[in-house]
């Protein structure tokens, strides 16, 4: 889900993190006054259970939830070049 609606989402980051036991992070760059930028990086929970598909779906949903938080903090910083919902 993205803003409460099912949305196209890339599951590869969650799949790779879960498969190889890696930490998963979401990041964004925020433009600041002048020629300055702030990079925000947040850890994302990636469950590991006996159900790989459910783990990947949960971790992907957690990534989307973090991007929702980033977007709500500074909506003027965002632009989508592709369709999120259909």
N, C-alpha and C positions, 0 to 999 in steps of 0.2 A: 504493500500500500504506500501511496504518496499523497499526503494531505487527505487521507481518508478514502481514497479511491484506488482500485487496482491499477498499477502502472507498469509499463515495460521497464524492466530493470536487469542489469547485467549481473548474473550470478557467479561469474568467473572469479572475482576477488574472494568471495566467501568460499567457493569450492577449493581454490588454491590454499587459502589460509587453513581450512579444515583438514585438507588432505595432507599437508606438510607440517601441521602443527605450528603454523606461523601466527603472529599477532596480526590483527586486522585494524586498520585505521581509516578514518575519513578525514579529508583535508580540504581547505578552501583558502583562497587568497583574497584579501580585502584591500581595495585601493584606499589609500589615505591621502590627506591633502599634500600637495606638492608631488614629487616623484618618489612616493614611499608606499610600501605595501606591507601588510601584516599577514603572515601565514598562520593559520589555525589548524591544529592537528588534534583529533580526538580519538581515543581508543574505542573500538566497537566490539561488543560481545559476540563471540563466535562459539556456539555450543558444540560439544563433541559428545554424542550419544551413540547408540547402536543404529540410529536411523539417519544415514547420511543425507538423504534428500530433505528431511525435516530440518536438519541442522543448517543446511545451505539456505533453505527458505527463511529460517529464522534470522540467520546472520545477514542475509540480503535485506530483510525487513528492518533490521537494526541499522544498517548503513543508510537506508532511505530515511529512517527517523532522524538520524543525525543530520542529513542534508536538509531536512525540513527545519531543524533547529537553526542551522546556519542561515538558511534563507529567511526565516522569521527575524533573525537578528539584524539583517541588512538587505531587505528585499530589492533595494535599488541597485545592488551589486550584481544581480543575476539576470541572465538571458538564456533561454533555451533555444537551440538551433534545430531541435527535432521534436516530434510529437511525444508527449508523455502519456497521454491517455487515448484509448480508443475502445 
